[in-house]
Amino acid sequence: MSKYPLVSFVILNWNGRKRLERCLASVVNVKYPSIEIVVVNNGSTDDSEEFIKKNYPKIKLINLKKNVGYAGGKNIGVAKARGKYILGLDNDTIVTPGFLNPLVEDLENDPTLGIIQPQIRSLI
């Protein structure tokens, strides 16, 4: 078992470039050494694809020609993810830099856990 198992962030996006800006800015600043970021661009017609390619070239971008719905898009992202753990995010989520370490630690240390969720706070 690796000290830092890979965690795949799977982010679904549909015409959400503005929301994606804040989301991705927070995700790339996560202080966990082994993550991959997968964005499923779910049939967007805005400039989300260009924004990601220009500003985040290391992100695994999956461009779907049509919107396949929430579950359909998430499932495609999960299928392409390589992580031991999958973290599903919506494109309006902002994470704090240290939130992931204790979650992975709990999952690694307690074999009875199958799913875990961080605390969620609304900025509204």
SEGULO-626104 format. One line per 3 residues: number of its first residue (from 0); for each residue x, y, z of N, C-alpha, C, O. Coordinates in steps of 0.05 Angstrom, whole numbers. Last residue first. Layout:
NUM	X,Y,Z,X,Y,Z,X,Y,Z,X,Y,Z | ... .
This chain:
123	-463,620,25,-485,639,21,-494,649,48,-513,665,49 | -427,581,29,-417,608,29,-439,629,27,-433,653,28 | -436,523,68,-447,541,47,-435,569,51,-433,579,73 .
120	-395,467,78,-406,493,88,-415,510,64,-402,509,43 | -386,401,96,-393,419,75,-405,444,87,-423,443,105 | -335,356,115,-355,375,123,-360,395,100,-342,404,87 .
117	-327,299,70,-317,322,86,-341,339,96,-363,336,86 | -343,231,75,-349,257,64,-338,279,82,-339,277,106 | -335,164,53,-330,184,72,-335,211,59,-333,214,35 .
114	-343,93,49,-348,120,38,-344,140,60,-348,134,84 | -328,50,77,-331,47,48,-335,73,34,-330,76,10 | -294,27,133,-305,50,118,-306,44,89,-286,35,77 .
111	-268,-15,155,-298,-17,155,-310,7,140,-334,6,134 | -214,-5,156,-225,-22,134,-255,-24,134,-266,-34,114 | -182,50,171,-207,36,181,-219,20,158,-233,32,141 .
108	-139,74,148,-136,62,175,-160,47,185,-158,33,205 | -155,96,99,-132,77,100,-131,62,126,-122,39,127 | -195,131,115,-201,108,97,-179,87,98,-185,63,98 .
105	-165,167,147,-187,151,158,-193,127,141,-197,105,151 | -131,188,107,-120,174,131,-141,157,144,-136,134,151 | -167,213,73,-151,190,64,-140,174,87,-141,149,87 .
102	-184,253,109,-203,235,97,-189,209,88,-198,187,93 | -138,283,122,-151,267,143,-171,247,132,-176,226,144 | -125,303,68,-107,286,83,-122,270,105,-118,246,106 .
99	-163,341,49,-163,313,39,-146,294,56,-154,271,59 | -160,394,68,-183,378,74,-180,348,68,-193,331,81 | -121,434,61,-115,410,78,-138,391,82,-136,373,99 .
96	-143,475,27,-119,460,20,-114,434,36,-104,415,25 | -214,468,15,-191,480,29,-167,463,25,-169,439,20 | -254,477,-45,-243,461,-24,-220,476,-10,-208,495,-22 .
93	-314,493,-73,-288,504,-66,-278,488,-43,-292,486,-22 | -359,476,-124,-347,469,-99,-320,482,-96,-304,483,-115 | -384,478,-173,-386,502,-155,-374,498,-128,-378,514,-110 .
90	-380,430,-198,-362,452,-208,-365,478,-191,-350,497,-196 | -378,378,-149,-392,394,-169,-375,418,-176,-357,425,-160 | -338,318,-142,-343,347,-136,-362,358,-158,-361,350,-181 .
87	-320,257,-115,-338,271,-133,-343,299,-124,-350,304,-101 | -263,222,-111,-276,245,-97,-293,259,-118,-283,272,-136 | -242,157,-103,-255,176,-121,-268,197,-104,-283,191,-85 .
84	-182,120,-93,-205,134,-82,-216,154,-102,-200,167,-117 | -145,103,-127,-155,83,-108,-181,94,-96,-200,79,-91 | -152,132,-194,-147,132,-165,-158,108,-150,-177,95,-158 .
81	-163,139,-247,-144,118,-240,-141,114,-210,-127,96,-201 | -222,150,-287,-205,157,-264,-187,133,-257,-195,110,-261 | -259,133,-323,-233,143,-333,-213,149,-311,-189,152,-316 .
78	-303,122,-292,-292,100,-308,-264,108,-319,-247,90,-323 | -315,172,-271,-305,151,-253,-292,129,-269,-271,118,-260 | -334,197,-318,-310,207,-304,-298,186,-286,-274,183,-285 .
75	-380,167,-328,-358,167,-348,-332,177,-335,-311,165,-340 | -409,179,-281,-400,151,-287,-378,150,-307,-360,134,-305 | -419,234,-289,-402,225,-266,-392,197,-272,-368,191,-266 .
72	-453,231,-335,-427,245,-335,-408,236,-313,-385,232,-318 | -497,202,-314,-482,192,-338,-454,205,-339,-435,191,-345 | -514,234,-272,-504,208,-266,-487,197,-290,-466,185,-286 .
69	-529,281,-304,-511,282,-281,-498,255,-276,-474,252,-276 | -528,277,-376,-540,278,-350,-520,276,-328,-496,270,-333 | -501,282,-422,-512,255,-417,-524,254,-389,-529,232,-378 .
66	-497,328,-472,-502,326,-443,-515,299,-438,-537,293,-447 | -450,312,-524,-477,320,-514,-478,315,-484,-463,300,-473 | -396,305,-528,-410,321,-549,-437,329,-541,-447,350,-549 .
63	-351,313,-475,-374,298,-486,-388,316,-506,-393,340,-500 | -286,311,-459,-306,328,-472,-327,310,-485,-322,294,-502 | -247,307,-405,-264,290,-421,-287,307,-433,-304,316,-418 .
60	-183,320,-385,-208,332,-394,-223,312,-412,-211,303,-432 | -141,320,-333,-152,301,-353,-180,311,-360,-199,310,-344 | -96,374,-327,-122,362,-320,-131,342,-342,-128,348,-366 .
57	-53,400,-347,-49,374,-335,-74,360,-326,-74,336,-319 | -69,451,-364,-63,430,-384,-59,402,-373,-60,382,-388 | -103,497,-347,-98,473,-332,-92,449,-350,-107,430,-352 .
54	-110,539,-383,-101,545,-356,-93,520,-339,-78,522,-320 | -125,517,-433,-106,539,-432,-94,541,-404,-69,545,-401 | -162,476,-421,-138,470,-437,-117,492,-434,-93,485,-432 .
51	-201,507,-393,-186,485,-380,-160,479,-395,-139,477,-383 | -219,543,-433,-208,553,-408,-191,531,-394,-169,537,-384 | -238,508,-472,-215,525,-478,-202,535,-453,-178,536,-450 .
48	-282,486,-444,-261,469,-454,-236,486,-459,-214,478,-451 | -315,531,-432,-303,515,-411,-279,499,-421,-258,498,-408 | -344,568,-462,-315,565,-468,-301,549,-445,-277,554,-441 .
45	-406,533,-475,-391,558,-468,-361,552,-473,-355,532,-486 | -430,486,-482,-428,503,-506,-415,530,-500,-412,547,-518 | -419,420,-457,-419,449,-454,-417,463,-481,-404,454,-499 .
42	-423,365,-450,-438,377,-472,-439,408,-470,-458,420,-480 | -393,363,-398,-417,349,-405,-434,363,-426,-456,373,-421 | -332,349,-384,-346,372,-396,-370,361,-411,-368,351,-433 .
39	-305,325,-330,-323,316,-351,-338,341,-360,-356,351,-346 | -241,326,-306,-264,343,-311,-280,331,-334,-269,327,-356 | -200,300,-258,-215,293,-282,-239,311,-284,-255,312,-266 .
36	-139,301,-229,-163,317,-232,-175,310,-259,-163,312,-280 | -105,264,-180,-109,269,-208,-136,284,-210,-154,279,-194 | -56,266,-128,-83,270,-138,-82,271,-169,-62,278,-181 .
33	-16,264,-80,-22,244,-101,-51,247,-110,-69,232,-101 | -5,298,-36,15,295,-58,7,276,-81,22,273,-100 | -44,352,-16,-42,322,-15,-25,315,-40,-31,324,-62 .
30	-65,405,-11,-39,397,-1,-38,367,4,-32,358,26 | -94,437,-66,-97,417,-45,-69,407,-37,-53,401,-55 | -93,471,-109,-78,479,-85,-82,460,-61,-73,466,-39 .
27	-128,452,-146,-99,450,-152,-82,459,-129,-58,454,-129 | -177,467,-122,-169,438,-124,-139,436,-129,-125,419,-117 | -181,522,-128,-179,510,-102,-168,482,-103,-152,474,-86 .
24	-184,528,-184,-163,542,-169,-160,531,-141,-137,530,-131 | -230,498,-194,-204,487,-202,-181,502,-188,-161,489,-181 | -269,533,-171,-267,505,-163,-239,495,-169,-225,484,-152 .
21	-263,581,-199,-259,580,-170,-254,552,-160,-237,546,-143 | -275,564,-252,-251,580,-245,-244,577,-216,-221,571,-209 | -326,540,-251,-302,523,-253,-276,538,-246,-258,526,-236 .
18	-360,583,-252,-358,567,-228,-333,551,-228,-320,547,-207 | -350,599,-306,-346,618,-284,-343,603,-257,-325,609,-241 | -364,552,-336,-337,563,-336,-332,581,-312,-311,579,-299 .
15	-407,516,-343,-401,528,-317,-374,540,-315,-361,539,-294 | -431,480,-380,-433,509,-383,-427,525,-357,-440,544,-351 | -422,431,-336,-440,438,-359,-443,468,-360,-456,480,-342 .
12	-380,384,-306,-384,412,-315,-404,413,-338,-402,397,-357 | -357,346,-252,-376,348,-274,-381,377,-281,-385,393,-263 | -299,318,-231,-315,343,-230,-331,344,-255,-321,343,-278 .
9	-265,277,-190,-282,276,-214,-302,300,-212,-319,300,-195 | -202,266,-167,-224,285,-165,-240,283,-191,-228,287,-213 | -172,210,-142,-182,222,-167,-206,241,-161,-226,232,-150 .
6	-116,196,-106,-144,204,-104,-151,219,-130,-138,238,-138 | -69,146,-94,-79,165,-113,-109,170,-107,-125,152,-104 | -40,140,-28,-55,129,-51,-67,151,-68,-75,172,-58 .
3	15,148,1,-4,167,-9,-19,155,-33,-11,160,-56 | 41,101,12,36,120,34,15,140,26,-1,149,43 | 12,43,-18,27,68,-20,21,85,4,-1,85,15 .
0	17,-24,0,0,0,0,18,25,0,37,27,16 .
